[in-house]
């Protein structure tokens, strides 16, 4: 039954606003944001009122979204606001980096915005100011003398616009290299790969509005209240419309269990119980759990045979593969019982519609591509793709990454997602007027490997911080120290800039999206291309990101600079519309509020897929072995009070965990003989981490630590072979710390 009024059955507590509960204090966050931005409140308000959020990829236009009425504002956006309003840093602090190397990321950011180009040579204590001409000439001279295969460009997701991504990849190819990649390689590259192979599209097939009214909303390997907190408002209204929310995860995430939605009076007052059912599985047990679900659907006759026969292929191969997988094997590999898999299958069988949402809990494995394909198998079996209130959604955590791939800012695809090959390189060469390389480039992990092995001479990073975002920081630090030239184009300082140079390091001050000349666009998770207008001038000598990259290319090869020159952002958008047909309409976005959703609300509508034969493809999958050696645990990294690697607080307001805590099942802790609050050492094959025991409702045998702190335990070269995403997990042993007794 559809519910519209207040529903006491969903209330968490009669205590107003969850006083005394472990929960975010949204109203205090608003007060703190005002205080932090008190020296630039006018700019802060204009950014919130007119800009497109530079946080997660839900997408806004000012304070509104495209899903429902009301204010769209969350703590993630508020926490990021100061990056756009802070004054320039005092460059005298960079004259000697020794003291800066002792600061953490939050302390470095707090120093202020990068105001001028800076350079540091081998053997020098720190950086000194140079002119833009000196910086561009230095970079250009180096690039001209280097084999293009030994040059690499990497772009973060930090508020970067489609225009910057497009120009960056075009610049890389103008300079003769396909070694260009973006932050999606660290998160949703498996989703892009799997969806392209099975559905022919590499984006969410539905929209956020399909959450509200679907029969079942499944979150698998996703903690949306932490990473996309505004979605809790969608979940509240979905429950009011009768939607059942189901979570598949090793950890009973508190934010999915209950939440106080600050913009909904009922929820803000009494809280809302969100998840109707949790299915706790083993880390890495997703394929086995979903295979078991599909096996039940087949055995019980709960399939949409008409959809399967008319719109898919290779289902018989999947059915045959499942017949060879025993329930004992599936239970062991998933960590769930046959009855639990049946309960999940029955939920889907009785539903007329369902939306599947996943994030990095699914993708960041050596078998991330297969994990995504397992979700797609189940969705196809029930016909839950191609119609309203149905779909598969890889929910994006960052505002730039969806557009980054679609702009062709990857080592393996050109604009529009076209694979890098001779045919597509030839076509682009004709469009752009210069020779485009046709060889597969280096993904970001491969760039690091090449740098470590001495095979990279120029590394150009637009934002990002590999020391925080990539596994095994010691390996990363060595890799970063080896290219002859490192260029860091960014808005603030980061620790990777302070790694001693092999020869030269150059810092280039960049403008934010709100300072970008002529404005820019973002593409949200649901494929909304949204225009964010120019709001305020950048500090000191900072320049728009796409202009810096274009100037580097022009200075490198001035004799053909006309082939890479854009006079303004509008010219870039015009070219995007021509080169990427799905983005037709971007050229008409000119002011705040302008937006267009490529593909419309639903992709693959009516079961017509963008594959060669128009059919979706089922995939036979074998679950990975999740057996653990005696006394060992499988460790996965998690996010706390942070955005990407930008840590905002030492304590997670959703579960109370501190940055140095290890989340563990109390029964596992008892077997180890350790109590909550005691210190332990976690050891993996590559490193160790000192942490404090924190009890949590985790599946036994699983532990979690915060990222990036836990990166010291992760092997840098363990990646999904199909997509290149790092596997942010490890097998660890846990050892109590012997505390010496002090004799007085």
Buried (B, 14 or more C-beta within 10 A) or exposed (E): EEEEEBBEEBBBBEEEBBEEBEBBBBEEBBEBBBEBBEEBEEBBBBBBEBBBBBBBBBBBBBBBBBBEEEBBBBBBBBBBBBBBBBEBBEBEBBEEBEEBEEBEBEEBBBBBBBBBBBBBEEEBEBBBBBEBEEBBBBBBEBBEEBEBBBBBBBBBBBBBBBBBBBBBBBBBBBBBBBBBBBBBBBBBBBBBBBBBBBBBBBBBBBBBBBBBBBBBBBBBBBBBBBBBBBBBBBBBBBBBBEBBBBBBBBBBBBBBBBBBBBBBEBBBBBBBBBBBBBBBBBBBBBBBBBBBBBBBBBEEEBBBEEBBEEBBBBBEEBBEBBEEBEEEBBBBBBBBBBEBBBBBBBBBBEBEBBBBBBBBBBBBBBBBBBBBBBBBBBBBBBBBBBBBBBBBBBBBBBBBBBBBBBBBBBBBBBBBBBEBEEEBBEBBBEEBEBEBBBBBBBBBBBBBBBBBEEBBBBBBBBBBBBBBBBBBBEBBBBBBBBBBBBBBBBBBBBBBBBBBBBEBBBBBBBBBBBBBBBBBBBBBBBBBBBBBBBBBEBBBBBBBBBBBBBBBBBBBBEEBBEBBEBEBBBBBBBBBBEBBEBBEBBBEBEEBEBBBBBBEBBBBBEBBBBBEEEBBBBBBBBBBEBEEEEEBBBBBBBBBBBBBBBBBEEBBBBBBBBBBBBBBBBEBBEEBEBEEEBBBBBBBEBBBBEBBBBBBBBBBBBBBBBBBBBBBBBBBBBBBEBBBBBBBBBBBBBEBEEEEEEEE
